[in-house]
């Protein structure tokens, strides 16, 4: 039995902690904040409750496996999960709208044909077929296995070349196009382009620079479905925390780690802000790479031949502007759980989020707004009220000063106006509004993607310091609840089975 110190209580860190504890190790988690869950937080007031991080779960099999492997109770006995159907409704510039069914390729094809015109569904379906090829080629190395030492082979985009018209026929080998180029070439219709690119934007990717393999993001959602836990995504974090406690994982909150102890060339514990030292045979760091470098005495734990962490999380991350709306009046029975109201000017939106090289970033006047209306009694004080959450992907703190209260309030007002396309009469129903601007602690790390010479990979879970491992959204295989859970499984596998472990079969 080894002593293991875990830094942070995010989803990846807790996933690793639960698996390591059930393997017989003594695990202690040190979290500088007051609670667990990382990005999966919930904001509450006057009987209303709102998810302030991811609003839906994709790839629930990750957590089904985690709960199966760490105890006798299955995930569904700890969390009430339901499929969201329709999976989403999309309102495009000009007013065209389409509702897409959950986990039904044929249903999506039919819905797009009916809403946009014959042939649009087949065009989208063909792109998803190519996305499936990219998914099949990279699922194991990007999601289920430790990052390969020869990670550069993942720099080749697995998205297949498109069949060309005319004399030369099909292109050879994988594509080198960006997601935006794929959309322009294969979809043509601006509404289908907005549909594809909105998935990338939601994960914090600029479609103008993201690899074509980012098409796996809508494929993953369309294939495996969208799920909502009763009590919000926070209920999933709570269930994982309770599972850790049941497996005798120790938690310390308000316990800031200020350094990683090394002895004989390997990690040997952590130093805490109160002067204590907690000795350990292994240290698992569920924190961003900048902070990890600081804890290592400003010495990078990755070598020159490894995937390099970003100089700062804000260099390849986005923020999320969240507006929590308490509404008078009952939620209509036919209300859609998630509606995406697309920006009328995609280029202006992307320039506002990612910049265009011409100067400071200016937030887009009319961004893409996601409207969440869960049919969840725990989110509202009674049946005569409704809780609605609005989110927009925005530039991170730094490029934009989100401490400017007037600018934030103006942005929230614009988002509320935009959301009326999903909730008619919304502004007249508002009892009160709470606006949550992005902060350095709420930046959105995206999942790892193949292609573009490895620029969209995350640093590996193994470091060059023996006994020190990285877990969570800022390390392989990247951000999002499902990816964080897989990160925890990989780290636990490396510690339990040794650094030559190649992943589960």
C-alpha positions as CSV (number, residue, x, y, z in Angstrom):
1,X,0.0,0.0,0.0
2,X,1.5,3.3,-1.1
3,X,0.7,6.8,0.2
4,X,-0.5,9.0,-2.6
5,X,-1.0,12.8,-2.4
6,X,-3.5,14.3,-4.9
7,X,-3.4,18.1,-5.5
8,X,-6.9,19.4,-6.3
9,X,-10.4,18.0,-6.1
10,X,-11.5,18.3,-9.7
11,X,-13.2,15.5,-11.5
12,X,-10.0,14.0,-13.0
13,X,-8.3,14.1,-9.6
14,X,-11.2,12.5,-7.8
15,X,-11.5,9.9,-10.5
16,X,-7.9,8.9,-10.0
17,X,-8.3,9.0,-6.2
18,X,-11.3,6.7,-6.2
19,X,-9.5,4.1,-8.4
20,X,-6.3,4.3,-6.5
21,X,-8.1,3.9,-3.2
22,X,-10.0,0.8,-4.3
23,X,-6.6,-0.6,-5.4
24,X,-5.5,-0.5,-1.8
25,X,-3.6,2.7,-1.6
26,X,-3.9,5.4,1.0
27,X,-5.0,8.6,-0.8
28,X,-5.1,12.1,0.6
29,X,-6.6,15.0,-1.5
30,X,-5.5,18.6,-0.9
31,X,-7.8,21.2,-2.3
32,X,-7.1,24.9,-1.8
33,X,-10.7,25.8,-2.4
34,X,-13.7,25.2,-0.2
35,X,-15.3,22.4,-2.1
36,X,-14.8,19.6,-4.7
37,X,-15.8,19.2,-8.3
38,X,-13.6,21.6,-10.2
39,X,-15.6,23.2,-13.0
40,X,-18.8,21.3,-12.0
41,X,-20.2,23.9,-9.6
42,X,-23.8,25.0,-8.8
43,X,-24.9,28.6,-7.9
44,X,-28.0,28.8,-5.7
45,X,-30.2,31.6,-4.5
46,X,-33.9,31.8,-3.3
47,X,-34.6,28.2,-4.2
48,X,-33.2,28.5,-7.7
49,X,-30.1,26.6,-8.8
50,X,-27.9,26.8,-11.9
51,X,-24.9,24.8,-13.2
52,X,-22.0,27.2,-13.8
53,X,-19.9,24.8,-15.7
54,X,-20.7,22.1,-18.3
55,X,-24.5,21.6,-18.4
56,X,-24.7,18.1,-20.0
57,X,-22.8,14.8,-19.8
58,X,-21.5,13.1,-23.0
59,X,-19.9,9.7,-23.0
60,X,-21.6,8.5,-19.8
61,X,-19.9,5.2,-20.2
62,X,-16.8,6.8,-18.7
63,X,-18.5,7.3,-15.3
64,X,-20.4,4.0,-15.5
65,X,-17.1,2.3,-15.7
66,X,-15.6,4.4,-12.9
67,X,-18.5,3.6,-10.5
68,X,-18.5,-0.1,-11.5
69,X,-14.8,-0.4,-10.9
70,X,-14.8,1.5,-7.5
71,X,-17.8,0.0,-5.8
72,X,-20.9,-2.2,-5.9
73,X,-23.3,0.7,-6.6
74,X,-23.8,1.5,-10.3
75,X,-23.7,5.1,-11.5
76,X,-27.5,5.2,-12.0
77,X,-28.0,4.1,-8.4
78,X,-26.1,7.2,-7.3
79,X,-27.2,9.7,-9.9
80,X,-30.5,9.9,-11.8
81,X,-29.5,10.3,-15.4
82,X,-31.9,11.0,-18.3
83,X,-31.4,11.4,-22.0
84,X,-32.1,14.9,-23.3
85,X,-34.5,14.7,-26.3
86,X,-34.3,16.6,-28.5
87,X,-30.6,16.8,-27.9
88,X,-30.6,20.4,-29.0
89,X,-32.5,23.1,-30.9
90,X,-30.6,25.4,-33.2
91,X,-31.8,28.9,-34.2
92,X,-29.8,30.3,-37.1
93,X,-29.4,33.8,-38.4
94,X,-32.5,34.6,-40.4
95,X,-34.7,32.7,-38.0
96,X,-34.5,29.1,-39.4
97,X,-34.6,26.6,-36.6
98,X,-34.1,22.9,-36.3
99,X,-34.5,20.4,-33.4
100,X,-32.0,17.5,-33.5
101,X,-33.0,14.2,-31.9
102,X,-30.7,12.5,-29.3
103,X,-28.3,9.8,-30.6
104,X,-30.1,9.2,-33.9
105,X,-28.1,9.7,-37.1
106,X,-31.2,9.0,-39.2
107,X,-33.3,11.3,-37.1
108,X,-30.8,14.1,-37.5
109,X,-30.6,13.6,-41.3
110,X,-34.4,13.8,-41.5
111,X,-34.6,16.9,-39.3
112,X,-32.0,18.8,-41.3
113,X,-33.7,17.9,-44.6
114,X,-37.1,19.1,-43.3
115,X,-35.8,22.3,-41.8
116,X,-33.1,23.3,-44.3
117,X,-34.1,21.6,-47.5
118,X,-33.5,18.3,-49.2
119,X,-29.9,17.2,-49.3
120,X,-28.7,19.1,-46.3
121,X,-29.1,16.1,-44.0
122,X,-27.2,13.8,-46.3
123,X,-24.4,16.4,-46.5
124,X,-24.1,16.5,-42.7
125,X,-24.4,12.8,-42.5
126,X,-21.5,12.3,-44.9
127,X,-19.3,14.6,-42.8
128,X,-20.2,12.6,-39.7
129,X,-19.3,9.4,-41.5
130,X,-15.8,10.8,-42.1
131,X,-15.7,12.0,-38.5
132,X,-16.4,8.4,-37.4
133,X,-13.3,7.3,-39.3
134,X,-11.3,9.9,-37.4
135,X,-12.9,8.8,-34.1
136,X,-12.1,5.1,-34.8
137,X,-8.5,5.9,-35.6
138,X,-7.8,8.0,-32.5
139,X,-10.2,6.8,-29.8
140,X,-7.7,4.6,-28.0
141,X,-4.5,6.7,-28.3
142,X,-6.3,9.9,-27.5
143,X,-8.8,8.8,-24.8
144,X,-7.9,5.4,-23.3
145,X,-4.1,5.1,-23.4
146,X,-1.3,7.1,-21.9
147,X,0.1,9.6,-24.4
148,X,2.5,7.8,-26.7
149,X,6.2,8.6,-26.3
150,X,6.2,9.0,-30.0
151,X,3.4,11.5,-29.8
152,X,4.3,13.2,-33.1
153,X,2.5,10.5,-35.0
154,X,-0.7,12.0,-33.7
155,X,0.2,15.2,-35.4
156,X,-1.2,13.7,-38.6
157,X,-4.9,14.5,-39.0
158,X,-7.0,11.3,-39.1
159,X,-9.9,13.1,-40.8
160,X,-10.0,11.4,-44.2
161,X,-9.4,13.3,-47.4
162,X,-12.6,14.1,-49.3
163,X,-13.4,12.6,-52.6
164,X,-12.7,15.2,-55.3
165,X,-14.8,15.8,-58.3
166,X,-13.4,15.4,-61.8
167,X,-10.4,13.8,-63.3
168,X,-8.3,13.2,-60.2
169,X,-10.9,11.4,-58.0
170,X,-10.3,10.9,-54.3
171,X,-7.5,12.7,-52.5
172,X,-4.8,10.6,-50.9
173,X,-4.2,10.3,-47.2
174,X,-5.6,12.3,-44.3
175,X,-6.4,15.9,-44.7
176,X,-4.4,18.9,-43.5
177,X,-7.4,21.3,-43.6
178,X,-8.8,23.2,-40.7
179,X,-12.3,22.6,-39.4
180,X,-13.4,25.9,-41.0
181,X,-12.0,24.8,-44.4
182,X,-13.8,21.4,-44.1
183,X,-17.1,23.2,-43.3
184,X,-16.7,25.5,-46.3
185,X,-15.7,22.7,-48.7
186,X,-18.1,19.9,-47.5
187,X,-21.1,21.7,-46.1
188,X,-21.4,24.9,-48.1
189,X,-24.6,26.0,-46.4
190,X,-23.8,28.7,-43.7
191,X,-26.3,27.1,-41.3
192,X,-24.6,23.7,-41.4
193,X,-21.3,25.5,-41.1
194,X,-22.6,27.3,-38.0
195,X,-23.8,24.0,-36.6
196,X,-20.4,22.3,-37.0
197,X,-18.3,25.3,-35.8
198,X,-20.5,25.9,-32.8
199,X,-19.4,22.5,-31.3
200,X,-15.7,23.6,-31.6
201,X,-16.4,27.0,-30.1
202,X,-18.2,25.4,-27.1
203,X,-15.1,23.4,-26.4
204,X,-12.9,26.6,-26.7
205,X,-11.5,25.9,-30.2
206,X,-11.2,28.4,-33.0
207,X,-12.5,26.6,-36.1
208,X,-10.1,28.7,-38.3
209,X,-7.1,27.0,-36.7
210,X,-8.5,23.7,-35.2
211,X,-7.8,20.5,-37.1
212,X,-10.4,18.9,-39.2
213,X,-10.4,16.1,-36.6
214,X,-12.4,18.4,-34.4
215,X,-15.4,17.0,-36.3
216,X,-15.3,14.2,-33.8
217,X,-16.9,16.6,-31.2
218,X,-20.4,16.7,-32.8
219,X,-19.9,13.0,-33.8
220,X,-19.3,12.1,-30.2
221,X,-22.4,13.9,-29.0
222,X,-24.6,12.7,-31.9
223,X,-23.5,9.1,-31.4
224,X,-23.4,8.6,-27.6
225,X,-26.1,11.1,-26.7
226,X,-26.5,14.0,-24.3
227,X,-27.4,13.2,-20.7
228,X,-28.6,15.3,-17.7
229,X,-28.2,14.3,-14.1
230,X,-31.1,15.3,-11.8
231,X,-29.7,18.0,-9.6
232,X,-27.4,19.2,-12.4
233,X,-23.9,18.3,-13.3
234,X,-23.0,19.1,-9.7
235,X,-24.9,16.0,-8.7
236,X,-22.3,13.9,-10.6
237,X,-19.5,15.7,-8.8
238,X,-21.2,15.1,-5.5
239,X,-21.7,11.4,-6.3
240,X,-18.0,11.0,-7.1
241,X,-17.0,12.8,-3.9
242,X,-19.2,10.4,-1.9
243,X,-17.7,7.4,-3.7
244,X,-14.2,8.7,-2.8
245,X,-15.2,9.0,0.9
246,X,-16.7,5.5,0.8
247,X,-13.3,4.3,-0.4
248,X,-11.6,6.1,2.5
249,X,-10.1,8.9,0.5
250,X,-9.1,11.7,2.8
251,X,-9.9,15.3,1.8
252,X,-8.5,18.5,3.1
253,X,-10.2,21.7,1.9
254,X,-8.6,25.1,2.3
255,X,-5.3,23.2,2.1
256,X,-3.1,25.0,-0.4
257,X,-0.1,23.1,-1.8
258,X,2.9,25.4,-2.1
259,X,5.6,22.9,-3.3
260,X,6.3,19.3,-4.3
261,X,8.8,17.6,-2.2
262,X,11.5,15.6,-4.0
263,X,13.8,13.0,-2.5
264,X,16.5,11.0,-4.3
265,X,15.3,12.3,-7.6
266,X,11.6,11.4,-7.3
267,X,8.4,13.0,-5.9
268,X,8.1,12.3,-2.2
269,X,5.2,14.4,-1.0
270,X,3.8,17.9,-0.9
271,X,4.4,21.1,1.2
272,X,1.4,23.0,2.4
273,X,0.9,26.7,3.0
274,X,0.5,26.1,6.8
275,X,4.0,24.6,6.9
276,X,3.1,21.0,7.0
277,X,4.7,18.4,4.8
278,X,2.7,15.3,3.7
279,X,4.9,12.5,2.7
280,X,3.9,10.3,-0.2
281,X,5.3,7.8,-2.6
282,X,3.3,9.3,-5.5
283,X,2.0,12.8,-6.2
284,X,-0.9,13.3,-8.6
285,X,-1.4,17.0,-9.7
286,X,-4.8,18.0,-10.9
287,X,-3.8,21.6,-11.7
288,X,-2.9,23.7,-14.7
289,X,0.6,23.4,-16.0
290,X,1.7,26.9,-15.0
291,X,0.9,26.2,-11.3
292,X,2.5,22.8,-11.5
293,X,5.8,24.3,-12.8
294,X,5.7,26.8,-9.9
295,X,5.2,23.9,-7.4
296,X,8.3,22.2,-8.9
297,X,10.4,25.2,-8.1
298,X,9.9,26.8,-11.5
299,X,11.4,23.7,-13.2
300,X,9.2,22.2,-15.9
301,X,8.4,18.5,-15.2
302,X,8.2,17.8,-18.9
303,X,11.2,17.3,-21.1
304,X,12.2,19.0,-24.3
305,X,10.9,16.0,-26.4
306,X,7.5,16.0,-24.6
307,X,4.3,17.8,-25.6
308,X,4.9,21.3,-24.3
309,X,2.3,22.9,-22.0
310,X,1.0,26.2,-23.1
311,X,2.9,29.2,-21.7
312,X,-0.2,30.1,-19.9
313,X,-3.7,28.6,-19.8
314,X,-5.1,31.7,-21.3
315,X,-3.0,31.2,-24.4
316,X,-5.1,28.3,-25.5
317,X,-8.3,28.5,-23.5
318,X,-11.5,30.5,-23.6
319,X,-13.8,31.9,-20.9
320,X,-17.5,31.4,-20.3
321,X,-19.8,34.3,-19.6
322,X,-22.7,32.9,-17.6
323,X,-26.1,34.5,-16.9
324,X,-28.4,32.9,-14.3
325,X,-32.0,33.9,-14.8
326,X,-34.7,33.4,-12.2
327,X,-38.0,33.5,-14.0
328,X,-41.6,33.9,-12.9
329,X,-44.0,31.5,-14.6
330,X,-43.9,27.7,-15.1
331,X,-41.6,26.0,-17.6
332,X,-43.7,25.0,-20.6
333,X,-44.1,21.2,-21.1
334,X,-42.7,21.5,-24.7
335,X,-39.7,23.6,-23.7
336,X,-36.4,22.3,-25.1
337,X,-33.6,21.6,-22.6
338,X,-30.9,23.2,-24.8
339,X,-31.2,25.8,-27.5
340,X,-28.2,27.3,-29.4
341,X,-28.9,30.7,-30.9
342,X,-26.2,31.2,-33.5
343,X,-24.3,34.5,-34.0
344,X,-25.3,36.3,-37.2
345,X,-21.6,37.3,-37.9
346,X,-19.3,34.3,-37.3
347,X,-16.1,36.2,-38.2
348,X,-16.9,39.0,-35.7
349,X,-17.6,36.4,-33.0
350,X,-14.3,34.5,-33.7
351,X,-12.3,37.7,-33.8
352,X,-13.8,38.8,-30.4
353,X,-13.0,35.4,-28.8
354,X,-9.7,34.5,-30.4
355,X,-8.5,37.8,-31.9
356,X,-7.6,38.6,-35.5
357,X,-4.1,40.0,-35.1
358,X,-5.2,43.6,-35.6
359,X,-5.3,44.7,-31.9
360,X,-7.3,44.2,-28.7
361,X,-10.2,41.8,-28.7
362,X,-13.6,43.4,-28.6
363,X,-16.4,41.1,-27.4
364,X,-18.9,40.4,-30.1
365,X,-22.2,42.3,-29.9
366,X,-24.3,39.3,-30.8
367,X,-22.4,36.1,-29.8
368,X,-23.7,32.5,-30.0
369,X,-25.7,32.0,-26.9
370,X,-26.6,28.6,-25.4
371,X,-29.8,28.5,-23.4
372,X,-30.3,25.7,-20.9
373,X,-33.9,25.1,-19.5
374,X,-33.7,21.8,-17.5
375,X,-36.9,20.1,-16.5
376,X,-35.6,19.6,-13.0
377,X,-37.7,20.4,-9.9
378,X,-34.4,20.8,-7.9
379,X,-33.5,23.8,-10.0
380,X,-36.5,26.0,-9.0
381,X,-38.4,26.8,-5.8
382,X,-41.8,25.6,-7.1
383,X,-43.7,24.7,-10.3
384,X,-44.6,28.4,-10.8
385,X,-41.0,29.4,-11.6
386,X,-38.2,28.4,-13.9
387,X,-34.4,28.6,-13.8
388,X,-32.7,29.3,-17.1
389,X,-28.9,29.5,-17.7
390,X,-27.3,31.4,-20.6
391,X,-23.7,30.9,-21.6
392,X,-21.5,32.4,-24.3
393,X,-17.9,31.5,-25.1
394,X,-15.7,34.6,-24.7
395,X,-12.1,35.6,-24.6
396,X,-10.3,34.8,-21.3
397,X,-9.3,37.3,-18.7
398,X,-6.3,39.2,-19.9
399,X,-7.2,39.9,-23.5
400,X,-10.5,41.3,-22.1
401,X,-11.0,43.0,-18.8
402,X,-13.9,41.1,-17.2
403,X,-13.6,43.2,-14.1
404,X,-15.4,46.0,-15.9
405,X,-18.8,45.7,-14.3
406,X,-20.6,47.9,-16.8
407,X,-19.2,46.0,-19.8
408,X,-20.2,42.7,-18.2
409,X,-23.7,43.9,-17.4
410,X,-24.1,45.1,-21.0
411,X,-23.0,41.8,-22.3
412,X,-25.4,40.0,-20.1
413,X,-28.2,42.2,-21.3
414,X,-27.4,41.5,-24.9
415,X,-27.3,37.7,-24.2
416,X,-30.7,38.0,-22.5
417,X,-32.1,39.7,-25.6
418,X,-30.6,37.1,-27.9
419,X,-32.1,34.3,-25.8
420,X,-35.6,35.5,-26.5
421,X,-35.3,33.5,-29.7
422,X,-35.4,30.4,-27.5
423,X,-37.6,31.7,-24.7
424,X,-40.3,34.1,-26.1
425,X,-41.1,37.0,-23.6
426,X,-38.0,36.1,-21.6
427,X,-37.2,39.6,-20.3
428,X,-40.7,40.2,-19.0
429,X,-40.4,37.0,-16.9
430,X,-37.1,37.9,-15.2
431,X,-37.3,38.1,-11.4
432,X,-33.6,38.7,-11.0
433,X,-30.3,38.0,-12.8
434,X,-26.9,37.0,-11.6
435,X,-23.9,37.4,-14.0
436,X,-20.8,35.3,-13.6
437,X,-17.9,36.6,-15.7
438,X,-14.9,34.3,-16.5
439,X,-12.0,34.2,-14.1
440,X,-8.6,32.6,-14.3
441,X,-10.0,29.6,-12.3
442,X,-12.9,29.0,-14.8
443,X,-11.0,28.9,-18.1
444,X,-12.2,26.2,-20.5
445,X,-9.5,23.6,-21.5
446,X,-10.5,21.7,-24.6
447,X,-10.1,18.0,-25.2
448,X,-7.0,16.7,-27.1
449,X,-7.3,16.5,-30.9
450,X,-5.0,14.8,-33.4
451,X,-3.5,16.8,-36.3
452,X,-1.9,20.1,-36.8
453,X,1.5,18.7,-35.9
454,X,0.4,17.9,-32.3
455,X,-0.5,21.5,-31.3
456,X,-3.8,20.4,-29.9
457,X,-2.4,17.6,-27.7
458,X,-2.1,18.0,-24.0
459,X,1.0,17.2,-21.9
460,X,1.3,13.5,-20.9
461,X,0.2,12.2,-17.6
462,X,3.7,10.8,-16.9
463,X,6.3,13.5,-16.1
464,X,10.1,13.4,-16.1
465,X,10.0,13.4,-12.3
466,X,9.5,9.8,-11.2
467,X,6.4,9.5,-9.0
468,X,4.8,12.7,-10.2
469,X,1.7,12.5,-12.5
470,X,-0.6,15.1,-14.1
471,X,-4.3,14.6,-14.3
472,X,-7.4,16.6,-15.3
473,X,-8.3,18.9,-18.1
474,X,-4.9,20.5,-18.6
475,X,-3.2,17.2,-19.2
476,X,-3.9,14.2,-21.6
477,X,-6.6,13.7,-22.8
478,X,-7.8,17.2,-22.1
479,X,-10.9,19.0,-20.8
480,X,-14.5,18.2,-20.3
481,X,-16.2,15.8,-17.7
482,X,-15.7,12.7,-19.8
483,X,-12.1,13.4,-20.7
484,X,-11.3,14.3,-17.1
485,X,-12.7,10.9,-16.0
486,X,-10.6,9.1,-18.6
487,X,-7.5,11.1,-17.4
488,X,-8.1,9.7,-13.9
489,X,-8.4,6.2,-15.2
490,X,-5.0,6.6,-17.1
491,X,-3.2,7.9,-14.1
492,X,-4.5,5.2,-11.8
493,X,-3.5,2.6,-14.4
494,X,0.1,4.0,-14.6
495,X,0.5,4.0,-10.8
496,X,-1.0,0.6,-10.2
497,X,0.6,-1.2,-13.2
498,X,3.8,0.8,-13.7
499,X,4.9,3.4,-16.2
500,X,5.2,0.8,-19.0
501,X,1.4,0.2,-18.8
502,X,-0.2,0.9,-22.2
503,X,-3.9,1.1,-21.3
504,X,-6.8,-1.2,-20.6
505,X,-7.7,-3.8,-23.2
